[in-house]
């Protein structure tokens, strides 16, 4: 794929599971002159789960890109990384968003949004250990926690619909 190469670090947090939650992401792009450009993203929700925030971090990072890119996502979420690396998603979709035990897959609204956000890009994932001193992962964790404790928390409509079902 032609176009820019972007590295993304992500993290999600939920203070209680469910509870107030937030996500953080850092996008890194190096221009033709070799200068690195960074962009930080974060947001918080009144009531959500950790897995939803891990997904939101990746979604918001990909949705922030304005043209097709080759993207390497660094995440400490086994849930997000394994779903891609082990291609759980194809199986879920083939079974009508049911897992191998024929139970409904959690967070379908966000998985579908993630797939749409990935579509214009060439995306690969790599797992990083959380809370292990990797500078950008730690920064994403701080962004996510700050967002979760912020004053202007949004409603996670997808979680609320699932919760009431």
Beta strands, then each sheet from edge to edge (+ up, - down):
strand 1: 4-15
strand 2: 19-30
strand 3: 36-48
strand 4: 69-75
strand 5: 122-127
sheet 1: 3+ 2- 1+ 4+ 5+
end
